[in-house]
Amino acid sequence: MQAVEEGIRGMDTTTVWVLWHSYDLDGKDESKLIGVYSSVKLANDARDRMIELPGFREHPQDFVIDRYVLNEDHWREGFVTFR
């Protein structure tokens, strides 16, 4: 247990890295949330694994890694629905 606690103390526990795959399909956004990671390195490692899989390998340039700070609102406005 002590090793786990020491590892946690050394981590940035306020930031996560989100890996998305998003591209345009017939005029509509096609997005997939791949995962949420504790470091940008782990997010890049996941992208490297996904890029070899069917579908993803046809769109290798469409991976996005976003940084999010925990306990913070990331959408601060309302929204409008278009039909």
PyMOL Python script that loads the backbone (N, CA, C, O; Angstrom):
from pymol import cmd

cmd.read_pdbstr("""\
ATOM      1  N   MET A   1       0.817  -1.197   0.000  1.00  0.00           N
ATOM      2  CA  MET A   1       0.000   0.000   0.000  1.00  0.00           C
ATOM      3  C   MET A   1       0.864   1.265   0.000  1.00  0.00           C
ATOM      4  O   MET A   1       0.506   2.265  -0.622  1.00  0.00           O
ATOM      5  N   GLN A   2       1.996   1.216   0.697  1.00  0.00           N
ATOM      6  CA  GLN A   2       2.864   2.382   0.764  1.00  0.00           C
ATOM      7  C   GLN A   2       3.383   2.753  -0.621  1.00  0.00           C
ATOM      8  O   GLN A   2       3.483   3.938  -0.936  1.00  0.00           O
ATOM      9  N   ALA A   3       3.714   1.768  -1.454  1.00  0.00           N
ATOM     10  CA  ALA A   3       4.213   2.056  -2.798  1.00  0.00           C
ATOM     11  C   ALA A   3       3.147   2.759  -3.628  1.00  0.00           C
ATOM     12  O   ALA A   3       3.451   3.682  -4.383  1.00  0.00           O
ATOM     13  N   VAL A   4       1.891   2.320  -3.487  1.00  0.00           N
ATOM     14  CA  VAL A   4       0.792   2.962  -4.219  1.00  0.00           C
ATOM     15  C   VAL A   4       0.640   4.402  -3.771  1.00  0.00           C
ATOM     16  O   VAL A   4       0.505   5.298  -4.604  1.00  0.00           O
ATOM     17  N   GLU A   5       0.660   4.638  -2.462  1.00  0.00           N
ATOM     18  CA  GLU A   5       0.526   5.996  -1.934  1.00  0.00           C
ATOM     19  C   GLU A   5       1.674   6.881  -2.400  1.00  0.00           C
ATOM     20  O   GLU A   5       1.453   8.045  -2.735  1.00  0.00           O
ATOM     21  N   GLU A   6       2.898   6.351  -2.428  1.00  0.00           N
ATOM     22  CA  GLU A   6       4.040   7.125  -2.894  1.00  0.00           C
ATOM     23  C   GLU A   6       3.889   7.466  -4.373  1.00  0.00           C
ATOM     24  O   GLU A   6       4.227   8.571  -4.796  1.00  0.00           O
ATOM     25  N   GLY A   7       3.382   6.517  -5.160  1.00  0.00           N
ATOM     26  CA  GLY A   7       3.156   6.774  -6.584  1.00  0.00           C
ATOM     27  C   GLY A   7       2.111   7.841  -6.801  1.00  0.00           C
ATOM     28  O   GLY A   7       2.259   8.684  -7.686  1.00  0.00           O
ATOM     29  N   ILE A   8       1.053   7.820  -6.007  1.00  0.00           N
ATOM     30  CA  ILE A   8      -0.004   8.813  -6.136  1.00  0.00           C
ATOM     31  C   ILE A   8       0.518  10.192  -5.764  1.00  0.00           C
ATOM     32  O   ILE A   8       0.173  11.176  -6.419  1.00  0.00           O
ATOM     33  N   ARG A   9       1.327  10.282  -4.746  1.00  0.00           N
ATOM     34  CA  ARG A   9       1.880  11.574  -4.332  1.00  0.00           C
ATOM     35  C   ARG A   9       2.707  12.205  -5.440  1.00  0.00           C
ATOM     36  O   ARG A   9       2.755  13.431  -5.547  1.00  0.00           O
ATOM     37  N   GLY A  10       3.357  11.398  -6.265  1.00  0.00           N
ATOM     38  CA  GLY A  10       4.186  11.925  -7.331  1.00  0.00           C
ATOM     39  C   GLY A  10       3.420  12.290  -8.588  1.00  0.00           C
ATOM     40  O   GLY A  10       3.996  12.868  -9.510  1.00  0.00           O
ATOM     41  N   MET A  11       2.125  11.965  -8.650  1.00  0.00           N
ATOM     42  CA  MET A  11       1.317  12.221  -9.835  1.00  0.00           C
ATOM     43  C   MET A  11       0.617  13.564  -9.751  1.00  0.00           C
ATOM     44  O   MET A  11       0.338  14.060  -8.659  1.00  0.00           O
ATOM     45  N   ASP A  12       0.336  14.146 -10.892  1.00  0.00           N
ATOM     46  CA  ASP A  12      -0.517  15.326 -10.964  1.00  0.00           C
ATOM     47  C   ASP A  12      -1.947  14.814 -10.955  1.00  0.00           C
ATOM     48  O   ASP A  12      -2.423  14.279 -11.957  1.00  0.00           O
ATOM     49  N   THR A  13      -2.631  14.971  -9.841  1.00  0.00           N
ATOM     50  CA  THR A  13      -3.986  14.428  -9.719  1.00  0.00           C
ATOM     51  C   THR A  13      -5.046  15.464 -10.059  1.00  0.00           C
ATOM     52  O   THR A  13      -6.228  15.247  -9.794  1.00  0.00           O
ATOM     53  N   THR A  14      -4.641  16.580 -10.640  1.00  0.00           N
ATOM     54  CA  THR A  14      -5.612  17.603 -11.004  1.00  0.00           C
ATOM     55  C   THR A  14      -5.861  17.675 -12.506  1.00  0.00           C
ATOM     56  O   THR A  14      -6.737  18.416 -12.954  1.00  0.00           O
ATOM     57  N   THR A  15      -5.101  16.913 -13.284  1.00  0.00           N
ATOM     58  CA  THR A  15      -5.198  16.977 -14.739  1.00  0.00           C
ATOM     59  C   THR A  15      -5.377  15.581 -15.316  1.00  0.00           C
ATOM     60  O   THR A  15      -4.746  14.624 -14.868  1.00  0.00           O
ATOM     61  N   VAL A  16      -6.251  15.477 -16.322  1.00  0.00           N
ATOM     62  CA  VAL A  16      -6.377  14.237 -17.085  1.00  0.00           C
ATOM     63  C   VAL A  16      -6.231  14.574 -18.561  1.00  0.00           C
ATOM     64  O   VAL A  16      -6.396  15.722 -18.976  1.00  0.00           O
ATOM     65  N   TRP A  17      -5.923  13.560 -19.334  1.00  0.00           N
ATOM     66  CA  TRP A  17      -5.738  13.696 -20.771  1.00  0.00           C
ATOM     67  C   TRP A  17      -6.757  12.808 -21.457  1.00  0.00           C
ATOM     68  O   TRP A  17      -6.823  11.609 -21.185  1.00  0.00           O
ATOM     69  N   VAL A  18      -7.557  13.391 -22.351  1.00  0.00           N
ATOM     70  CA  VAL A  18      -8.655  12.683 -23.011  1.00  0.00           C
ATOM     71  C   VAL A  18      -8.281  12.455 -24.477  1.00  0.00           C
ATOM     72  O   VAL A  18      -7.931  13.389 -25.198  1.00  0.00           O
ATOM     73  N   LEU A  19      -8.363  11.196 -24.895  1.00  0.00           N
ATOM     74  CA  LEU A  19      -8.058  10.821 -26.276  1.00  0.00           C
ATOM     75  C   LEU A  19      -9.355  10.618 -27.036  1.00  0.00           C
ATOM     76  O   LEU A  19     -10.190   9.794 -26.662  1.00  0.00           O
ATOM     77  N   TRP A  20      -9.513  11.383 -28.113  1.00  0.00           N
ATOM     78  CA  TRP A  20     -10.669  11.314 -28.998  1.00  0.00           C
ATOM     79  C   TRP A  20     -10.221  10.906 -30.396  1.00  0.00           C
ATOM     80  O   TRP A  20      -9.070  11.106 -30.782  1.00  0.00           O
ATOM     81  N   HIS A  21     -11.144  10.339 -31.130  1.00  0.00           N
ATOM     82  CA  HIS A  21     -10.952  10.171 -32.568  1.00  0.00           C
ATOM     83  C   HIS A  21     -12.166  10.811 -33.215  1.00  0.00           C
ATOM     84  O   HIS A  21     -13.295  10.397 -32.951  1.00  0.00           O
ATOM     85  N   SER A  22     -11.956  11.810 -34.055  1.00  0.00           N
ATOM     86  CA  SER A  22     -13.071  12.579 -34.609  1.00  0.00           C
ATOM     87  C   SER A  22     -12.789  12.936 -36.059  1.00  0.00           C
ATOM     88  O   SER A  22     -11.720  13.449 -36.388  1.00  0.00           O
ATOM     89  N   TYR A  23     -13.763  12.657 -36.925  1.00  0.00           N
ATOM     90  CA  TYR A  23     -13.626  13.018 -38.331  1.00  0.00           C
ATOM     91  C   TYR A  23     -14.994  13.260 -38.939  1.00  0.00           C
ATOM     92  O   TYR A  23     -16.012  12.921 -38.336  1.00  0.00           O
ATOM     93  N   ASP A  24     -15.023  13.838 -40.118  1.00  0.00           N
ATOM     94  CA  ASP A  24     -16.257  14.157 -40.828  1.00  0.00           C
ATOM     95  C   ASP A  24     -16.702  12.953 -41.652  1.00  0.00           C
ATOM     96  O   ASP A  24     -15.921  12.411 -42.434  1.00  0.00           O
ATOM     97  N   LEU A  25     -17.955  12.535 -41.477  1.00  0.00           N
ATOM     98  CA  LEU A  25     -18.521  11.426 -42.237  1.00  0.00           C
ATOM     99  C   LEU A  25     -19.810  11.910 -42.890  1.00  0.00           C
ATOM    100  O   LEU A  25     -20.831  12.079 -42.223  1.00  0.00           O
ATOM    101  N   ASP A  26     -19.753  12.128 -44.184  1.00  0.00           N
ATOM    102  CA  ASP A  26     -20.913  12.602 -44.938  1.00  0.00           C
ATOM    103  C   ASP A  26     -21.509  13.869 -44.336  1.00  0.00           C
ATOM    104  O   ASP A  26     -22.729  13.995 -44.220  1.00  0.00           O
ATOM    105  N   GLY A  27     -20.641  14.808 -43.952  1.00  0.00           N
ATOM    106  CA  GLY A  27     -21.099  16.080 -43.425  1.00  0.00           C
ATOM    107  C   GLY A  27     -21.447  16.088 -41.947  1.00  0.00           C
ATOM    108  O   GLY A  27     -21.858  17.118 -41.413  1.00  0.00           O
ATOM    109  N   LYS A  28     -21.292  14.966 -41.287  1.00  0.00           N
ATOM    110  CA  LYS A  28     -21.580  14.897 -39.852  1.00  0.00           C
ATOM    111  C   LYS A  28     -20.330  14.485 -39.094  1.00  0.00           C
ATOM    112  O   LYS A  28     -19.510  13.705 -39.578  1.00  0.00           O
ATOM    113  N   ASP A  29     -20.209  15.036 -37.883  1.00  0.00           N
ATOM    114  CA  ASP A  29     -19.058  14.713 -37.046  1.00  0.00           C
ATOM    115  C   ASP A  29     -19.214  13.310 -36.473  1.00  0.00           C
ATOM    116  O   ASP A  29     -20.236  12.987 -35.868  1.00  0.00           O
ATOM    117  N   GLU A  30     -18.210  12.495 -36.664  1.00  0.00           N
ATOM    118  CA  GLU A  30     -18.163  11.129 -36.122  1.00  0.00           C
ATOM    119  C   GLU A  30     -17.055  11.103 -35.074  1.00  0.00           C
ATOM    120  O   GLU A  30     -15.871  11.098 -35.411  1.00  0.00           O
ATOM    121  N   SER A  31     -17.445  11.086 -33.809  1.00  0.00           N
ATOM    122  CA  SER A  31     -16.467  11.165 -32.718  1.00  0.00           C
ATOM    123  C   SER A  31     -16.567   9.959 -31.803  1.00  0.00           C
ATOM    124  O   SER A  31     -17.652   9.447 -31.530  1.00  0.00           O
ATOM    125  N   LYS A  32     -15.414   9.521 -31.339  1.00  0.00           N
ATOM    126  CA  LYS A  32     -15.335   8.406 -30.391  1.00  0.00           C
ATOM    127  C   LYS A  32     -14.415   8.811 -29.251  1.00  0.00           C
ATOM    128  O   LYS A  32     -13.294   9.264 -29.477  1.00  0.00           O
ATOM    129  N   LEU A  33     -14.895   8.645 -28.031  1.00  0.00           N
ATOM    130  CA  LEU A  33     -14.050   8.842 -26.858  1.00  0.00           C
ATOM    131  C   LEU A  33     -13.281   7.547 -26.660  1.00  0.00           C
ATOM    132  O   LEU A  33     -13.878   6.509 -26.374  1.00  0.00           O
ATOM    133  N   ILE A  34     -11.973   7.597 -26.806  1.00  0.00           N
ATOM    134  CA  ILE A  34     -11.130   6.408 -26.677  1.00  0.00           C
ATOM    135  C   ILE A  34     -10.826   6.126 -25.221  1.00  0.00           C
ATOM    136  O   ILE A  34     -10.944   4.985 -24.773  1.00  0.00           O
ATOM    137  N   GLY A  35     -10.431   7.162 -24.465  1.00  0.00           N
ATOM    138  CA  GLY A  35     -10.110   6.944 -23.062  1.00  0.00           C
ATOM    139  C   GLY A  35      -9.661   8.211 -22.371  1.00  0.00           C
ATOM    140  O   GLY A  35      -9.425   9.244 -22.997  1.00  0.00           O
ATOM    141  N   VAL A  36      -9.548   8.096 -21.049  1.00  0.00           N
ATOM    142  CA  VAL A  36      -9.107   9.192 -20.191  1.00  0.00           C
ATOM    143  C   VAL A  36      -7.875   8.697 -19.440  1.00  0.00           C
ATOM    144  O   VAL A  36      -7.901   7.625 -18.835  1.00  0.00           O
ATOM    145  N   TYR A  37      -6.794   9.478 -19.479  1.00  0.00           N
ATOM    146  CA  TYR A  37      -5.497   9.017 -18.983  1.00  0.00           C
ATOM    147  C   TYR A  37      -4.891  10.009 -18.002  1.00  0.00           C
ATOM    148  O   TYR A  37      -5.192  11.202 -18.033  1.00  0.00           O
ATOM    149  N   SER A  38      -4.047   9.503 -17.150  1.00  0.00           N
ATOM    150  CA  SER A  38      -3.420  10.326 -16.116  1.00  0.00           C
ATOM    151  C   SER A  38      -2.184  11.077 -16.609  1.00  0.00           C
ATOM    152  O   SER A  38      -1.654  11.923 -15.889  1.00  0.00           O
ATOM    153  N   SER A  39      -1.721  10.786 -17.815  1.00  0.00           N
ATOM    154  CA  SER A  39      -0.578  11.516 -18.370  1.00  0.00           C
ATOM    155  C   SER A  39      -0.715  11.584 -19.882  1.00  0.00           C
ATOM    156  O   SER A  39      -1.385  10.754 -20.498  1.00  0.00           O
ATOM    157  N   VAL A  40      -0.075  12.579 -20.466  1.00  0.00           N
ATOM    158  CA  VAL A  40      -0.091  12.700 -21.921  1.00  0.00           C
ATOM    159  C   VAL A  40       0.653  11.524 -22.554  1.00  0.00           C
ATOM    160  O   VAL A  40       0.313  11.106 -23.661  1.00  0.00           O
ATOM    161  N   LYS A  41       1.655  10.990 -21.872  1.00  0.00           N
ATOM    162  CA  LYS A  41       2.382   9.826 -22.386  1.00  0.00           C
ATOM    163  C   LYS A  41       1.452   8.630 -22.522  1.00  0.00           C
ATOM    164  O   LYS A  41       1.481   7.936 -23.539  1.00  0.00           O
ATOM    165  N   LEU A  42       0.626   8.381 -21.508  1.00  0.00           N
ATOM    166  CA  LEU A  42      -0.313   7.254 -21.582  1.00  0.00           C
ATOM    167  C   LEU A  42      -1.350   7.468 -22.686  1.00  0.00           C
ATOM    168  O   LEU A  42      -1.757   6.511 -23.346  1.00  0.00           O
ATOM    169  N   ALA A  43      -1.777   8.708 -22.890  1.00  0.00           N
ATOM    170  CA  ALA A  43      -2.721   9.008 -23.971  1.00  0.00           C
ATOM    171  C   ALA A  43      -2.063   8.767 -25.331  1.00  0.00           C
ATOM    172  O   ALA A  43      -2.688   8.207 -26.232  1.00  0.00           O
ATOM    173  N   ASN A  44      -0.821   9.181 -25.480  1.00  0.00           N
ATOM    174  CA  ASN A  44      -0.087   8.923 -26.737  1.00  0.00           C
ATOM    175  C   ASN A  44       0.142   7.435 -26.957  1.00  0.00           C
ATOM    176  O   ASN A  44       0.062   6.956 -28.088  1.00  0.00           O
ATOM    177  N   ASP A  45       0.426   6.703 -25.892  1.00  0.00           N
ATOM    178  CA  ASP A  45       0.600   5.249 -26.003  1.00  0.00           C
ATOM    179  C   ASP A  45      -0.697   4.596 -26.487  1.00  0.00           C
ATOM    180  O   ASP A  45      -0.666   3.690 -27.320  1.00  0.00           O
ATOM    181  N   ALA A  46      -1.828   5.055 -25.966  1.00  0.00           N
ATOM    182  CA  ALA A  46      -3.128   4.515 -26.389  1.00  0.00           C
ATOM    183  C   ALA A  46      -3.381   4.834 -27.863  1.00  0.00           C
ATOM    184  O   ALA A  46      -3.850   3.978 -28.612  1.00  0.00           O
ATOM    185  N   ARG A  47      -3.072   6.062 -28.279  1.00  0.00           N
ATOM    186  CA  ARG A  47      -3.225   6.418 -29.690  1.00  0.00           C
ATOM    187  C   ARG A  47      -2.377   5.504 -30.566  1.00  0.00           C
ATOM    188  O   ARG A  47      -2.828   5.059 -31.622  1.00  0.00           O
ATOM    189  N   ASP A  48      -1.166   5.226 -30.136  1.00  0.00           N
ATOM    190  CA  ASP A  48      -0.284   4.351 -30.909  1.00  0.00           C
ATOM    191  C   ASP A  48      -0.870   2.940 -31.038  1.00  0.00           C
ATOM    192  O   ASP A  48      -0.688   2.288 -32.066  1.00  0.00           O
ATOM    193  N   ARG A  49      -1.567   2.471 -30.008  1.00  0.00           N
ATOM    194  CA  ARG A  49      -2.217   1.151 -30.094  1.00  0.00           C
ATOM    195  C   ARG A  49      -3.430   1.200 -31.026  1.00  0.00           C
ATOM    196  O   ARG A  49      -3.643   0.278 -31.814  1.00  0.00           O
ATOM    197  N   MET A  50      -4.218   2.264 -30.941  1.00  0.00           N
ATOM    198  CA  MET A  50      -5.463   2.367 -31.716  1.00  0.00           C
ATOM    199  C   MET A  50      -5.199   2.573 -33.204  1.00  0.00           C
ATOM    200  O   MET A  50      -5.971   2.110 -34.044  1.00  0.00           O
ATOM    201  N   ILE A  51      -4.118   3.261 -33.530  1.00  0.00           N
ATOM    202  CA  ILE A  51      -3.850   3.661 -34.911  1.00  0.00           C
ATOM    203  C   ILE A  51      -3.671   2.461 -35.843  1.00  0.00           C
ATOM    204  O   ILE A  51      -3.772   2.600 -37.062  1.00  0.00           O
ATOM    205  N   GLU A  52      -3.405   1.287 -35.273  1.00  0.00           N
ATOM    206  CA  GLU A  52      -3.234   0.074 -36.077  1.00  0.00           C
ATOM    207  C   GLU A  52      -4.551  -0.669 -36.328  1.00  0.00           C
ATOM    208  O   GLU A  52      -4.587  -1.600 -37.131  1.00  0.00           O
ATOM    209  N   LEU A  53      -5.624  -0.269 -35.655  1.00  0.00           N
ATOM    210  CA  LEU A  53      -6.892  -0.992 -35.745  1.00  0.00           C
ATOM    211  C   LEU A  53      -7.720  -0.539 -36.938  1.00  0.00           C
ATOM    212  O   LEU A  53      -7.603   0.605 -37.377  1.00  0.00           O
ATOM    213  N   PRO A  54      -8.572  -1.448 -37.475  1.00  0.00           N
ATOM    214  CA  PRO A  54      -9.433  -1.090 -38.604  1.00  0.00           C
ATOM    215  C   PRO A  54     -10.275   0.147 -38.285  1.00  0.00           C
ATOM    216  O   PRO A  54     -10.742   0.330 -37.161  1.00  0.00           O
ATOM    217  N   GLY A  55     -10.451   0.978 -39.294  1.00  0.00           N
ATOM    218  CA  GLY A  55     -11.194   2.221 -39.116  1.00  0.00           C
ATOM    219  C   GLY A  55     -10.272   3.344 -38.687  1.00  0.00           C
ATOM    220  O   GLY A  55     -10.191   4.378 -39.350  1.00  0.00           O
ATOM    221  N   PHE A  56      -9.581   3.142 -37.583  1.00  0.00           N
ATOM    222  CA  PHE A  56      -8.646   4.164 -37.108  1.00  0.00           C
ATOM    223  C   PHE A  56      -7.467   4.316 -38.056  1.00  0.00           C
ATOM    224  O   PHE A  56      -6.995   5.429 -38.290  1.00  0.00           O
ATOM    225  N   ARG A  57      -6.992   3.206 -38.599  1.00  0.00           N
ATOM    226  CA  ARG A  57      -5.816   3.296 -39.483  1.00  0.00           C
ATOM    227  C   ARG A  57      -6.145   4.018 -40.790  1.00  0.00           C
ATOM    228  O   ARG A  57      -5.244   4.533 -41.453  1.00  0.00           O
ATOM    229  N   GLU A  58      -7.437   4.062 -41.172  1.00  0.00           N
ATOM    230  CA  GLU A  58      -7.825   4.812 -42.369  1.00  0.00           C
ATOM    231  C   GLU A  58      -7.921   6.315 -42.082  1.00  0.00           C
ATOM    232  O   GLU A  58      -7.997   7.121 -43.009  1.00  0.00           O
ATOM    233  N   HIS A  59      -7.917   6.684 -40.810  1.00  0.00           N
ATOM    234  CA  HIS A  59      -8.011   8.095 -40.409  1.00  0.00           C
ATOM    235  C   HIS A  59      -6.987   8.389 -39.312  1.00  0.00           C
ATOM    236  O   HIS A  59      -7.367   8.838 -38.231  1.00  0.00           O
ATOM    237  N   PRO A  60      -5.705   8.148 -39.564  1.00  0.00           N
ATOM    238  CA  PRO A  60      -4.704   8.284 -38.503  1.00  0.00           C
ATOM    239  C   PRO A  60      -4.478   9.725 -38.037  1.00  0.00           C
ATOM    240  O   PRO A  60      -4.003   9.948 -36.923  1.00  0.00           O
ATOM    241  N   GLN A  61      -4.814  10.694 -38.876  1.00  0.00           N
ATOM    242  CA  GLN A  61      -4.588  12.095 -38.536  1.00  0.00           C
ATOM    243  C   GLN A  61      -5.702  12.675 -37.668  1.00  0.00           C
ATOM    244  O   GLN A  61      -5.624  13.834 -37.260  1.00  0.00           O
ATOM    245  N   ASP A  62      -6.730  11.892 -37.383  1.00  0.00           N
ATOM    246  CA  ASP A  62      -7.913  12.426 -36.712  1.00  0.00           C
ATOM    247  C   ASP A  62      -7.983  12.136 -35.213  1.00  0.00           C
ATOM    248  O   ASP A  62      -9.052  12.230 -34.610  1.00  0.00           O
ATOM    249  N   PHE A  63      -6.861  11.787 -34.620  1.00  0.00           N
ATOM    250  CA  PHE A  63      -6.793  11.621 -33.167  1.00  0.00           C
ATOM    251  C   PHE A  63      -6.528  12.985 -32.531  1.00  0.00           C
ATOM    252  O   PHE A  63      -5.762  13.791 -33.058  1.00  0.00           O
ATOM    253  N   VAL A  64      -7.169  13.225 -31.400  1.00  0.00           N
ATOM    254  CA  VAL A  64      -6.994  14.473 -30.660  1.00  0.00           C
ATOM    255  C   VAL A  64      -6.804  14.129 -29.192  1.00  0.00           C
ATOM    256  O   VAL A  64      -7.533  13.306 -28.638  1.00  0.00           O
ATOM    257  N   ILE A  65      -5.826  14.758 -28.570  1.00  0.00           N
ATOM    258  CA  ILE A  65      -5.620  14.607 -27.129  1.00  0.00           C
ATOM    259  C   ILE A  65      -5.858  15.967 -26.491  1.00  0.00           C
ATOM    260  O   ILE A  65      -5.182  16.946 -26.809  1.00  0.00           O
ATOM    261  N   ASP A  66      -6.834  16.013 -25.581  1.00  0.00           N
ATOM    262  CA  ASP A  66      -7.174  17.248 -24.878  1.00  0.00           C
ATOM    263  C   ASP A  66      -6.799  17.128 -23.411  1.00  0.00           C
ATOM    264  O   ASP A  66      -6.914  16.059 -22.811  1.00  0.00           O
ATOM    265  N   ARG A  67      -6.350  18.235 -22.847  1.00  0.00           N
ATOM    266  CA  ARG A  67      -6.012  18.313 -21.420  1.00  0.00           C
ATOM    267  C   ARG A  67      -7.212  18.899 -20.673  1.00  0.00           C
ATOM    268  O   ARG A  67      -7.763  19.922 -21.080  1.00  0.00           O
ATOM    269  N   TYR A  68      -7.610  18.253 -19.589  1.00  0.00           N
ATOM    270  CA  TYR A  68      -8.698  18.747 -18.753  1.00  0.00           C
ATOM    271  C   TYR A  68      -8.240  18.831 -17.304  1.00  0.00           C
ATOM    272  O   TYR A  68      -7.605  17.915 -16.782  1.00  0.00           O
ATOM    273  N   VAL A  69      -8.572  19.939 -16.670  1.00  0.00           N
ATOM    274  CA  VAL A  69      -8.325  20.103 -15.241  1.00  0.00           C
ATOM    275  C   VAL A  69      -9.568  19.601 -14.521  1.00  0.00           C
ATOM    276  O   VAL A  69     -10.688  19.959 -14.885  1.00  0.00           O
ATOM    277  N   LEU A  70      -9.372  18.772 -13.502  1.00  0.00           N
ATOM    278  CA  LEU A  70     -10.484  18.213 -12.753  1.00  0.00           C
ATOM    279  C   LEU A  70     -11.167  19.282 -11.893  1.00  0.00           C
ATOM    280  O   LEU A  70     -10.568  20.295 -11.531  1.00  0.00           O
ATOM    281  N   ASN A  71     -12.421  19.024 -11.585  1.00  0.00           N
ATOM    282  CA  ASN A  71     -13.224  19.881 -10.703  1.00  0.00           C
ATOM    283  C   ASN A  71     -13.390  21.293 -11.256  1.00  0.00           C
ATOM    284  O   ASN A  71     -13.445  22.267 -10.507  1.00  0.00           O
ATOM    285  N   GLU A  72     -13.467  21.381 -12.576  1.00  0.00           N
ATOM    286  CA  GLU A  72     -13.620  22.663 -13.248  1.00  0.00           C
ATOM    287  C   GLU A  72     -14.654  22.496 -14.350  1.00  0.00           C
ATOM    288  O   GLU A  72     -14.652  21.483 -15.049  1.00  0.00           O
ATOM    289  N   ASP A  73     -15.543  23.481 -14.517  1.00  0.00           N
ATOM    290  CA  ASP A  73     -16.507  23.440 -15.614  1.00  0.00           C
ATOM    291  C   ASP A  73     -15.764  23.706 -16.918  1.00  0.00           C
ATOM    292  O   ASP A  73     -14.991  24.659 -17.015  1.00  0.00           O
ATOM    293  N   HIS A  74     -16.000  22.865 -17.914  1.00  0.00           N
ATOM    294  CA  HIS A  74     -15.344  23.050 -19.210  1.00  0.00           C
ATOM    295  C   HIS A  74     -16.323  23.523 -20.270  1.00  0.00           C
ATOM    296  O   HIS A  74     -15.918  23.916 -21.364  1.00  0.00           O
ATOM    297  N   TRP A  75     -17.607  23.486 -19.952  1.00  0.00           N
ATOM    298  CA  TRP A  75     -18.634  24.047 -20.830  1.00  0.00           C
ATOM    299  C   TRP A  75     -19.314  25.118 -20.010  1.00  0.00           C
ATOM    300  O   TRP A  75     -19.965  24.815 -19.010  1.00  0.00           O
ATOM    301  N   ARG A  76     -19.175  26.362 -20.414  1.00  0.00           N
ATOM    302  CA  ARG A  76     -19.662  27.476 -19.597  1.00  0.00           C
ATOM    303  C   ARG A  76     -20.791  28.251 -20.256  1.00  0.00           C
ATOM    304  O   ARG A  76     -21.158  29.329 -19.787  1.00  0.00           O
ATOM    305  N   GLU A  77     -21.342  27.721 -21.326  1.00  0.00           N
ATOM    306  CA  GLU A  77     -22.410  28.412 -22.049  1.00  0.00           C
ATOM    307  C   GLU A  77     -23.569  27.449 -22.252  1.00  0.00           C
ATOM    308  O   GLU A  77     -23.420  26.243 -22.057  1.00  0.00           O
ATOM    309  N   GLY A  78     -24.709  27.972 -22.637  1.00  0.00           N
ATOM    310  CA  GLY A  78     -25.847  27.132 -23.002  1.00  0.00           C
ATOM    311  C   GLY A  78     -25.603  26.530 -24.382  1.00  0.00           C
ATOM    312  O   GLY A  78     -24.483  26.564 -24.892  1.00  0.00           O
ATOM    313  N   PHE A  79     -26.654  25.980 -24.980  1.00  0.00           N
ATOM    314  CA  PHE A  79     -26.524  25.431 -26.330  1.00  0.00           C
ATOM    315  C   PHE A  79     -27.817  25.576 -27.091  1.00  0.00           C
ATOM    316  O   PHE A  79     -28.875  25.784 -26.497  1.00  0.00           O
ATOM    317  N   VAL A  80     -27.739  25.470 -28.392  1.00  0.00           N
ATOM    318  CA  VAL A  80     -28.882  25.545 -29.295  1.00  0.00           C
ATOM    319  C   VAL A  80     -28.889  24.277 -30.112  1.00  0.00           C
ATOM    320  O   VAL A  80     -27.841  23.828 -30.576  1.00  0.00           O
ATOM    321  N   THR A  81     -30.063  23.691 -30.294  1.00  0.00           N
ATOM    322  CA  THR A  81     -30.203  22.494 -31.117  1.00  0.00           C
ATOM    323  C   THR A  81     -30.645  22.882 -32.516  1.00  0.00           C
ATOM    324  O   THR A  81     -31.628  23.603 -32.685  1.00  0.00           O
ATOM    325  N   PHE A  82     -29.918  22.403 -33.521  1.00  0.00           N
ATOM    326  CA  PHE A  82     -30.265  22.638 -34.913  1.00  0.00           C
ATOM    327  C   PHE A  82     -30.898  21.384 -35.475  1.00  0.00           C
ATOM    328  O   PHE A  82     -30.413  20.278 -35.233  1.00  0.00           O
ATOM    329  N   ARG A  83     -31.953  21.543 -36.207  1.00  0.00           N
ATOM    330  CA  ARG A  83     -32.639  20.376 -36.813  1.00  0.00           C
ATOM    331  C   ARG A  83     -32.532  20.426 -38.308  1.00  0.00           C
ATOM    332  O   ARG A  83     -33.042  19.539 -38.993  1.00  0.00           O
TER     333      ARG A  83
END
""", "prot")
cmd.dss("prot")
cmd.show_as("cartoon", "prot")
cmd.util.cbc("prot")
cmd.orient("prot")
